[in-house]
């Protein structure tokens, strides 16, 4: 169970870093993503439902994971 927990936390943290780097590289995405997040959190609070309604955020993170594979060369695009 401990190994599964580490694997889950590790990949989530890695995906967060990749999305953060991509957002820094493309600042034009910040405002639309922030507006969507603020609207959904205001409407649903900090709940799983609010996060499931964030379609722009979902698309952004999926595109980041497609664009940058999670592997040994994952950060070569950022250098």
C-alpha positions, -999 to +999 in steps of 0.1 A: +000+000+000+028+024+008+044+019-027+010+026-043+006+057-023+040+069-032+033+062-069+001+082-068+015+112-050+046+112-072+027+113-105+002+139-093+030+162-081+049+157-114+018+165-134+012+197-113+048+208-120+045+202-158+012+221-159+027+249-139+057+252-162+034+252-193+013+279-177+044+300-171+055+295-207+020+304-220+007+332-197-023+338-221-039+307-205-037+320-169-067+344-170-092+320-186-082+292-163-084+314-132-118+328-142-131+293-147-117+281-113-131+311-094-165+307-110-167+270-102-154+273-066-178+302-060-207+282-072-198+247-058-172+255-031-140+234-028-157+201-037-150+173-062-180+186-081-164+220-086-132+204-100-151+181-123-169+211-138-136+228-148-135+218-184-108+243-195-086+231-167-092+195-176-083+202-213-052+222-203-038+194-180-047+167-206-029+186-233+001+191-210+003+154-203+000+146-240+026+172-250+051+163-222+055+126-216+062+115-180+095+099-185+133+105-183+132+133-209+102+151-195+118+184-188+139+186-220+113+209-235+118+234-207+156+238-210 
